[in-house]
Amino acid sequence: MDRPAYADLYFGLSDAVNEAKKDPDQFFKSYVNIDNIVEDVIAGNRTFVFGPKGTGKSALGLWVESDVDDVCAQVRDAATLPLADIPNLQTGQAAGVERTVTAWKFILLCNYIALLRRDNACKLKNTREVDRVTRLLRGYGFMGDASGKALLKVATTTVEIPIPKVGSIYKKESKSVLNIFSLIPYLEDWVSSAESPNRHVLFVDGLDSIYLNDQRYDESLAALVQASYRLNQSLGAAGATGSIVLLLRNDVFSRVSLRLPDSQKMRDDFGVDLDWRILTGSAGRHAPLFKLVNDKVSAAAGVNLEVLDYFPQKMRVGSNRNREIPTMQYLLNLTRHTPRDLLRLFDEIRKVAAAQVIPSSPDRLSYSAIREGVVQYSTKYFVNAVKNEFAGYEGGPEAAQDAVTALQYLGSQKFSRDDFKRTLSDAKGVSVIEPDVDRLLKLLFFAGAIGNLVGNDSYMRFYHRRDDSEIYLRGPLILHGTLCHAWNVPFGI
């Protein structure tokens, strides 16, 4: 089969959820199991999956849910839950951290039991009682897509499960009803003793979009992490058939970890990072990040392809185009080393090729077509992607716009904290206070929009949502090159 034109290649959609629905065959065929993470997650060895936006956390959950044999999995979206109200759920305990942990354990167990009931091969002890309790919980609305509304309704009341008058299951109970706190040991026992030839994995996603400017969210998220950790310990000790996996941004976990006494143990023993950047260097064009791109376009085209074959080996850069750098380096420097960034870059170049306004052969892109695609990617995708990183923070869209406008007003790739403070004041029309300057610079740093300049302009340090790094605000700062393309800012190095 002849190689298709670059303009006909398929690079997928920005959101894995949308792509899995719209083009499931291509999505599942092109999935790259980076560092065999999938096997560790399914086995229950890794129950926290960390990574910035766009690194494939949702894609991992969706792929396991739909395309792995002998695994029954489900991805639940926590963004639909009223996180700030979960500490108010009446469990039968006094208000406090432990009640919030209990509330989350209850929510997770309800969803985990619902997952087990989807597996026709799964056998549960006390099946009739499990079915009775399940019906009651469904009636309350704790199972299914309406669970968020149910939580709002019962946040100020106590859920009670009547105990049957006949039977020995609840012989240790002195009351005729169970509240959430007294029901949980039975739920844990039922899920821990379940038998099935299949593995069960409950994914909790949607935590990229939660708000982080309210202490109630911090309390709720920290309790969610603690609840899942405890449940996984219980499931693992019992040799259960599955586990609960949280898909978390690095900085979200870093923020709530201050409330978790075992946060380092959680990360070391059960966490795994979807970190594409450390696997890109020595492997070159065969690194996992490019393997993902190649597999995606190959699956869609029905023939093995390497996308870089459509590009010249080197790109001419500089004001006079008098310097050459390897094309792979050129392309990666325009991203934050995430699959989403790289795929959007290739797709914007594809759109330029498909428009046929700039001359370019079907199987070899011209420098002009590539550069125009870079400009389109920079202005249409990258700037907005940086703004989206501010979702959930105090000030929201206004803070994002002020910060981005301040960067644009700089007019220079290299700048200092004082330069940014001046342009931020210009953007807001009022003098800004020091804490606001530092807060926005840190957000821009973790969004990958700016970095530290180290040494004699020889090394730029950019991080995208990495909790192991910190910006040095007193040192020289540098604007990401992609934003220079977007705003026509002269390159400083």
Beta strands, then each sheet from edge to edge (+ up, - down):
strand 1: 48-50
strand 2: 71-77
strand 3: 161-162
strand 4: 177-178
strand 5: 199-205
strand 6: 242-248
strand 7: 271-273
strand 8: 314-317
strand 9: 323-326
strand 10: 414-415
strand 11: 450-454
strand 12: 459-461
strand 13: 477-479
sheet 1: 2+ 5+ 6+ 1+ 7+
sheet 2: 3+ 4-
sheet 3: 8+ 9-
sheet 4: 10+ 13- 11+ 12-
end
